[in-house]
Amino acid sequence: PEVLDEAQARARRPFDRESLVRRARAQGIPCTETYRSRDARQLLASLRRGQPLPPGVVALLKQALEPLEAPPLPSHLDDAAEWVGASEAARGKALRGLLRAASRVMRSRGPLRERPQRPFPRFSSAERH
């Protein structure tokens, strides 16, 4: 929704949001109905980087977040929390780095051997009738 909001704000001609979403889905592009809370993600990212907040803002955030219910974060998502609030460019750069590393690992292994074709029939010690 944030991307569509931005596109609608920049549009110089009539903007048909529903038609655009239908067309995107028809081409297999995922579209969600919920907002991704960009500001909250950016705040969380800056806090994880150790950027300080004024004490008054911290108190207000704690007060505002206290009544909200949230299930505990599964342990396997701890590492993913580092990427919350990361820009698409940063995520893309990291992904390209991982793909390059995987490519180097695969090349270092050398060519994969193919199974030889069986030129002879398989021998069996079982008696056949």
TILOFI-592644 format. One line per 5 residues: their letters; for each residue x negated, y, z of N, C-alpha, C. Coordinates in steps of 0.05 Angstrom, whole numbers, padded with zeros to 5 digits. Each point is the difference from the previous one (the first is absolute). Layout:
BEGIN
a> X Y Z X Y Z X Y Z; ...
This chain:
BEGIN
pevld> -00016 -00024 00000 00016 00024 00000 -00017 00026 00000; -00023 -00001 00013 -00017 00024 00001 -00010 00008 -00028; -00007 -00020 -00016 -00009 00005 -00027 00022 00012 -00017; 00024 -00011 00003 00023 00010 -00015 00007 00029 00009; -00002 00005 00026 00005 00027 00010 -00019 00020 -00013
eaqar> -00026 -00008 -00001 -00020 00018 -00011 00005 00004 -00030; 00007 -00022 -00014 00005 00002 -00029 00025 00018 -00005; 00020 -00003 00017 00024 00016 -00004 -00006 00030 00006; -00017 00005 00019 -00007 00028 00006 -00017 00012 -00023; -00015 -00016 -00014 -00017 00010 -00022 00014 00000 -00027
arrpf> 00023 -00014 -00002 00013 -00003 -00025 00009 00027 -00011; -00004 00003 -00026 00009 00025 -00014 00025 -00005 -00016; 00008 -00025 -00002 00024 -00007 -00014 00018 -00015 00019; 00025 -00006 -00007 00017 -00015 00018 -00013 -00026 00008; 00003 -00007 00025 -00013 -00024 00012 00021 -00020 00009
dresl> 00001 -00023 -00013 00020 -00020 00007 -00015 -00022 00016; 00002 00003 00026 -00015 -00018 00018 00009 -00029 -00002; 00027 -00004 -00001 00010 -00028 -00001 -00008 -00014 -00026; 00001 00015 -00022 -00009 -00012 -00025 -00029 -00007 00000; -00016 00016 00012 -00029 -00005 00002 -00005 -00025 00017
vrrar> 00014 -00002 00022 -00003 -00024 00018 00008 -00025 -00015; 00023 00001 -00014 00010 -00023 -00015 -00021 -00009 -00021; -00010 00019 -00014 -00020 -00006 -00021 -00026 -00011 00012; -00008 00010 00022 -00025 -00010 00013 00005 -00029 00009; 00022 -00005 00013 00006 -00027 00009 00002 -00020 -00023
aqgip> 00011 00009 -00023 00003 -00017 -00023 -00028 -00008 -00011; -00020 00017 00005 -00027 -00006 -00010 -00017 -00013 00022; 00013 -00007 00023 -00014 -00014 00021 -00015 00017 00019; 00005 00026 00000 -00013 00019 00018 00016 00001 00026; -00012 -00007 00023 00016 00000 00025 00007 00029 00008
ctety> 00025 00003 00009 00010 00026 00010 00014 -00006 00026; -00007 00015 00021 00012 -00004 00026 00019 00023 00005; 00018 -00005 00018 00020 00021 00008 -00009 00015 00025; -00020 -00011 00014 -00008 00012 00025 -00025 00018 -00004; -00002 00020 00015 -00023 00018 -00001 -00023 -00013 00015
rsrda> -00025 00005 -00008 -00023 -00012 00011 -00012 00016 00023; 00013 00021 00009 -00009 00016 00023 -00029 00009 -00004; -00004 00014 -00022 -00027 00009 -00008 -00013 00017 00023; 00014 00018 00012 -00011 00017 00021 -00009 -00017 00024; 00017 -00019 00008 -00007 -00017 00023 -00024 -00017 -00007
rqlla> -00002 -00010 -00024 -00023 -00016 -00008 -00026 00017 00000; 00002 00024 -00010 -00023 00017 00000 -00009 00007 00028; 00019 00005 00018 -00006 00006 00028 -00014 -00025 00013; 00011 -00023 -00005 -00012 -00024 00011 -00028 -00005 -00011; -00004 00006 -00026 -00027 -00003 -00012 -00020 00019 00013
slrrg> 00009 00025 00004 -00019 00019 00012 -00006 -00007 00029; 00020 -00011 00014 -00006 -00009 00028 -00019 -00023 00001; 00003 -00019 -00019 -00018 -00023 -00001 -00029 00009 -00008; -00002 00022 -00014 -00027 00010 -00007 -00012 00016 00024; 00016 00003 00021 -00011 00014 00024 00004 00030 00000
qplpp> 00017 00010 -00018 00005 00029 00000 00018 00007 00023; -00008 00020 00016 00016 00006 00024 00025 00016 -00006; 00020 -00002 00017 00024 00016 -00001 00001 00017 00025; 00014 00023 -00002 00003 00016 00024 00016 -00015 00021; -00006 00002 00025 00014 -00015 00021 00030 00004 00000
gvval> 00009 00024 -00006 00029 00005 -00001 00013 -00017 -00022; -00013 -00003 -00023 00011 -00016 -00022 00001 -00029 00008; -00021 -00009 00014 -00001 -00028 00009 00023 -00006 00019; 00005 00018 00019 00022 -00003 00019 00027 -00001 -00015; 00004 00018 -00019 00025 00000 -00015 00003 -00025 -00017
lkqal> -00021 -00010 -00012 00001 -00025 -00016 00008 -00023 00018; -00013 -00002 00023 00006 -00022 00019 00029 00001 00008; 00010 00024 00006 00028 00004 00008 00019 -00008 -00023; -00007 00007 -00024 00018 -00006 -00023 -00001 -00029 -00007; -00023 -00014 00004 -00002 -00028 -00008 00009 -00019 00021
eplea> 00002 00009 00025 00008 -00018 00022 00026 -00014 -00004; 00022 00014 -00008 00026 -00015 -00003 00001 -00018 -00024; -00019 00002 -00018 00001 -00017 -00024 -00009 -00028 00006; 00014 -00020 -00010 -00007 -00028 00004 -00017 -00009 -00023; -00021 -00014 00006 -00017 -00012 -00021 -00010 -00027 00011
pplps> 00002 -00020 -00017 -00011 -00026 00008 -00030 00002 00001; -00013 -00017 00016 -00029 00000 00001 -00012 -00006 -00027; -00022 00012 -00006 -00013 -00004 -00026 -00014 -00027 00000; 00006 -00017 -00020 -00013 -00026 -00001 -00031 00003 -00002; -00015 -00018 00012 -00029 00003 00001 -00012 00000 -00028
hldda> 00012 -00013 -00019 -00012 -00001 -00027 00003 00026 -00015; 00015 00019 00011 00003 00026 -00013 -00018 00021 00013; -00015 -00007 00020 -00018 00020 00012 -00019 00012 -00020; -00012 -00016 -00017 -00018 00010 -00020 00014 00017 -00021; 00025 -00006 -00006 00015 00015 -00020 00006 00028 00010
aewvg> 00001 00004 00027 00006 00026 00011 -00020 00021 -00009; -00024 -00009 -00006 -00021 00019 -00010 00009 00013 -00026; 00016 -00013 -00016 00008 00010 -00026 00026 00017 00001; 00013 00001 00023 00024 00016 00003 -00008 00029 -00004; 00012 00014 -00018 -00006 00028 -00005 -00022 00004 -00019
aseaa> -00014 -00021 -00009 -00021 00003 -00020 00013 00008 -00027; -00014 00017 -00014 00011 00009 -00026 -00001 -00023 -00020; 00016 00003 -00021 00000 -00020 -00021 -00027 -00002 -00013; -00014 00022 -00003 -00027 00001 -00011 -00019 -00017 00017; 00002 00003 00026 -00018 -00015 00018 00006 -00029 -00001
rgkal> 00025 -00007 -00001 00008 -00028 -00002 -00010 -00012 -00026; 00004 00015 -00022 -00009 -00009 -00026 -00030 -00004 -00001; -00015 00018 00012 -00029 -00002 00001 -00009 -00025 00015; 00013 -00005 00023 -00006 -00023 00016 00006 -00026 -00016; 00023 00000 -00013 00008 -00024 -00016 -00020 -00005 -00023
rgllr> -00008 00021 -00014 -00020 -00003 -00021 -00026 -00011 00011; -00008 00010 00023 -00024 -00011 00013 00002 -00029 00006; 00022 -00009 00011 00005 -00028 00006 -00001 -00017 -00025; 00013 00010 -00021 00000 -00015 -00025 -00028 -00002 -00012; -00016 00021 00002 -00027 -00001 -00010 -00017 -00020 00016
aasrv> 00004 00000 00027 -00014 -00019 00017 00008 -00029 -00007; 00025 -00005 -00004 00010 -00026 -00007 -00012 -00009 -00027; -00001 00018 -00018 -00011 -00006 -00027 -00030 -00007 00003; -00015 00014 00016 -00028 -00006 00004 -00004 -00028 00013; 00017 -00006 00019 -00001 -00026 00013 00005 -00022 -00021
mrsrg> 00020 00004 -00016 00007 -00021 -00020 -00022 -00003 -00020; -00013 00022 -00009 -00022 -00002 -00019 -00024 -00013 00013; -00005 00004 00026 -00023 -00012 00013 00002 -00030 00002; 00024 -00010 -00001 00004 -00029 00002 -00007 -00014 -00026; -00004 00014 -00022 -00006 -00012 -00025 00025 -00011 -00013
plrer> -00003 -00011 -00024 00024 -00010 -00014 00011 -00025 00015; 00025 -00002 00000 00013 -00023 00012 -00003 -00024 -00019; -00006 -00023 00012 -00003 -00024 -00017 00027 -00011 -00006; 00004 -00008 -00024 00025 -00013 -00008 -00004 -00030 00004; 00021 -00013 00007 -00001 -00029 00003 -00005 -00012 -00027
pqrpf> -00019 -00019 00000 -00005 -00013 -00026 00024 -00016 -00009; 00003 -00001 -00026 00021 -00018 -00011 -00008 -00028 00005; 00018 -00017 00006 -00006 -00028 00006 -00002 -00015 -00027; -00025 -00006 -00008 -00003 -00013 -00026 00007 -00030 00001; 00000 -00012 00024 00005 -00028 00002 00025 -00004 00017
prfss> 00014 -00022 -00005 00024 -00006 00017 -00009 -00006 00029; 00017 00005 00018 -00006 -00005 00028 00000 -00030 00005; -00020 -00009 00015 -00001 -00028 00007 00016 -00005 00026; 00013 -00022 00002 00015 -00007 00024 -00006 -00029 00007; -00002 -00005 00025 -00005 -00028 00009 00026 -00014 00005
aerh> 00022 00014 -00002 00026 -00013 00005 00007 -00018 -00023; 00012 -00023 00006 00008 -00018 -00021 00025 00009 -00013; 00001 -00001 -00026 00024 00009 -00015 00014 -00024 -00012; 00026 00001 -00002 00016 -00022 -00013 00012 00009 -00025
